[in-house]
Amino acid sequence: MNAWKQALWLTRSEMSKDRFQWLWSAIFMIYTGSMSGVMLIQQHEVSFINPVVDTFFLIMVPFQGFLFSRRSFRYIQEDSYTQMLAFYRRLPIPNETVMWSRLQQSILTFAYNGIFFYGSLYVVRLHEEAFRWDQYLAFAMTCTGYGLFMTGLYIYGEFLFSGKKYLLLSALLLPLTIGLSLLIRLSGSYGLWIVMDQSKKWSLLSPIMWIALVGGLTTLWLFSRLTLKKLACRDLS
């Protein structure tokens, strides 16, 4: 409980350092949500196998777990995540507190960024699908479950790798995402449409939604525990 309370203080401190991060994040989410809507409008106008829509969505959804601060933009040049961890270690702030804070920030940013991302996506395209509020919430929560799954991998990279290695990890995920999108497209459908159809059919009882949420949270927790174990041995000097 003490680690959780300390993490709340750390979360408030981190999220109040750069007020512009809230603005940049909102702008980026509005842009990506709008672009997703435009791609959905255009996807039926092509006759070839087009995995672009699913690939774009699979790449962008995990970004909802980040605020676009100076640290996130300069992690390669300054190795800013390593510097952050070294600073907390000198204070000293326990690794458990830092991890709890990172998880809190992820949940808060998914909620904040999701408002703009799914709001703009709805305005540009999905209002034509006649979603009820509960159906659209199921759609958003299904996507968020996937985002939480990927966040576990990104936290692992943030806490354990240098900026350049973290970039390499992110780059390696791209071909995997493209491959997954191709497999879904070869089945004759789009992953995004499958999620939409299931959300409209089952609403908040959607099996895909609950599988995504439980799987995402479980993976996030397991990667967090693994990251903490390895972080205790990492040299931050």
C-alpha positions in Angstrom: 0.0 0.0 0.0 2.9 2.4 0.8 4.4 1.7 -2.6 1.0 2.5 -4.2 0.6 5.8 -2.4 4.2 6.8 -3.2 3.5 5.9 -6.8 0.5 8.2 -6.8 2.7 11.1 -5.7 5.2 10.2 -8.4 2.5 9.9 -11.0 1.2 13.4 -10.2 4.7 14.8 -10.3 5.5 13.2 -13.6 2.2 14.2 -15.3 2.5 17.8 -14.2 6.0 18.5 -15.4 5.2 19.2 -19.0 1.7 20.7 -19.5 2.1 20.8 -23.2 2.3 17.0 -23.3 -1.4 16.9 -22.8 -2.0 19.2 -25.8 0.4 17.3 -28.1 -1.1 14.0 -27.1 -4.6 15.2 -27.8 -3.6 16.6 -31.2 -1.8 13.4 -32.2 -4.8 11.2 -31.1 -7.2 13.3 -33.0 -5.0 13.0 -36.1 -4.5 9.2 -35.8 -8.2 8.6 -35.1 -9.2 10.7 -38.1 -6.7 8.9 -40.3 -8.1 5.6 -39.2 -11.5 6.8 -40.1 -10.4 7.9 -43.6 -8.7 4.5 -44.2 -11.9 2.7 -43.2 -13.8 4.8 -45.8 -11.3 3.9 -48.5 -10.6 0.3 -47.8 -13.6 -1.0 -49.8 -12.4 0.9 -52.8 -9.5 -1.4 -53.5 -9.7 -4.9 -54.9 -6.3 -6.2 -53.8 -5.3 -7.6 -50.4 -4.8 -4.5 -48.3 -3.4 -4.9 -44.8 -2.7 -1.2 -44.3 -5.8 -0.4 -42.2 -5.2 -3.2 -39.7 -1.4 -2.5 -39.6 -2.0 1.3 -39.0 -4.5 0.5 -36.2 -2.3 -2.1 -34.6 0.7 0.3 -34.5 -1.2 3.3 -33.3 -3.5 1.8 -30.6 -0.5 1.2 -28.2 0.5 4.8 -28.5 -2.6 5.6 -26.4 -0.6 4.5 -23.4 1.9 7.4 -23.8 1.9 11.1 -23.3 4.1 12.9 -25.9 6.5 14.7 -23.6 10.1 15.8 -24.2 11.3 12.6 -22.6 9.4 10.4 -25.1 10.7 12.4 -28.1 14.3 12.4 -27.0 14.8 8.9 -25.7 17.3 8.1 -28.4 19.6 11.2 -28.2 19.5 11.5 -24.5 18.6 8.0 -23.4 16.0 9.8 -21.3 14.4 6.7 -19.8 17.7 5.4 -18.4 18.4 8.9 -17.0 15.0 8.9 -15.3 15.6 5.5 -13.7 19.1 6.5 -12.5 17.7 9.7 -11.0 15.0 7.8 -9.1 17.6 5.3 -7.8 19.7 8.1 -6.4 16.8 9.7 -4.5 16.2 6.8 -3.6 12.8 5.7 -4.9 12.2 1.9 -4.9 11.8 0.2 -8.2 8.4 -1.1 -7.2 7.2 2.5 -6.7 8.5 3.5 -10.1 6.8 0.5 -11.8 3.5 1.2 -10.0 3.7 4.8 -11.2 4.4 3.7 -14.8 1.3 1.5 -14.7 -0.8 4.2 -13.3 0.3 6.6 -16.0 -0.5 4.0 -18.6 -4.1 3.6 -17.4 -4.7 7.3 -17.1 -3.2 8.0 -20.6 -5.2 5.2 -22.2 -8.4 6.9 -20.8 -7.3 10.4 -21.8 -6.0 9.6 -25.2 -8.9 7.2 -25.9 -11.4 10.1 -25.6 -9.7 11.9 -28.5 -8.8 8.8 -30.6 -12.2 7.1 -30.5 -14.0 10.4 -30.6 -12.4 11.5 -33.8 -12.7 8.0 -35.3 -16.4 8.0 -34.5 -17.0 11.5 -36.1 -15.0 10.7 -39.3 -16.4 7.2 -39.9 -18.0 5.0 -37.3 -21.1 7.2 -36.8 -22.3 5.6 -40.0 -22.3 2.2 -38.3 -25.0 3.2 -35.9 -23.2 2.1 -32.7 -25.0 2.4 -29.4 -22.9 3.9 -26.7 -22.4 0.5 -25.0 -21.4 -1.1 -28.3 -18.9 1.6 -29.1 -17.5 1.3 -25.5 -17.0 -2.4 -26.1 -15.2 -1.7 -29.3 -12.9 0.8 -27.6 -12.2 -1.5 -24.6 -11.3 -4.4 -27.0 -8.8 -2.2 -28.7 -7.5 -1.0 -25.3 -7.0 -4.6 -24.2 -4.6 -5.0 -27.2 -2.9 -1.7 -26.3 -2.3 -2.9 -22.7 -0.8 -6.1 -24.1 1.7 -4.2 -26.1 2.4 -1.7 -23.3 3.9 -4.5 -21.3 6.5 -5.0 -24.1 7.2 -1.3 -24.3 7.7 -1.0 -20.5 10.1 -3.9 -20.7 12.1 -1.9 -23.3 11.9 1.4 -21.5 13.2 0.1 -18.2 15.8 -2.4 -19.4 17.2 -1.1 -22.7 19.2 1.9 -23.8 17.4 4.3 -26.2 18.9 2.8 -29.3 18.1 -0.8 -28.2 14.6 0.4 -27.3 14.2 1.8 -30.9 15.4 -1.5 -32.3 12.8 -3.4 -30.2 10.1 -1.1 -31.5 11.3 -1.6 -35.1 11.2 -5.4 -34.7 7.6 -5.2 -33.8 6.7 -3.6 -37.1 7.2 -6.7 -39.4 5.3 -8.8 -36.8 2.4 -6.4 -37.0 2.4 -6.4 -40.8 2.5 -10.2 -40.8 -0.4 -10.4 -38.4 -2.4 -8.0 -40.6 -1.7 -10.0 -43.7 -2.8 -13.2 -42.1 -6.1 -11.6 -41.0 -6.6 -10.1 -44.4 -6.0 -13.4 -46.2 -8.8 -14.9 -44.1 -11.1 -12.6 -46.1 -11.8 -9.9 -43.6 -10.3 -7.0 -41.7 -9.4 -7.4 -38.0 -10.9 -4.0 -37.3 -14.2 -5.0 -38.9 -14.2 -8.3 -36.9 -13.9 -6.3 -33.6 -16.6 -3.9 -34.7 -19.0 -6.7 -35.7 -18.5 -8.5 -32.4 -18.9 -5.3 -30.4 -22.2 -4.5 -32.2 -23.5 -8.1 -31.7 -22.5 -8.7 -28.1 -22.0 -5.2 -26.7 -20.3 -5.3 -23.3 -20.7 -9.1 -23.2 -18.4 -9.4 -26.2 -16.1 -12.5 -25.8 -13.4 -10.7 -27.8 -13.5 -7.7 -25.5 -13.1 -9.8 -22.3 -10.4 -11.9 -23.8 -8.5 -8.8 -24.9 -8.9 -7.1 -21.6 -7.9 -10.1 -19.4 -5.1 -11.0 -21.8 -3.8 -7.5 -21.9 -3.9 -6.9 -18.2 -2.3 -10.3 -17.5 0.5 -9.7 -20.0 1.1 -6.2 -18.6 1.3 -7.6 -15.1 3.6 -10.4 -16.0 6.0 -8.2 -18.0 6.0 -5.7 -15.2 7.1 -8.4 -12.7 9.7 -9.7 -15.1 11.0 -6.1 -15.7 11.2 -5.4 -12.0 13.2 -8.6 -11.4 15.7 -7.7 -14.1 15.8 -4.0 -13.2 17.2 -4.7 -9.8 20.4 -6.0 -11.6 20.6 -3.3 -14.3 23.6 -1.0 -14.2 22.2 2.6 -14.7 25.5 4.4 -14.5 
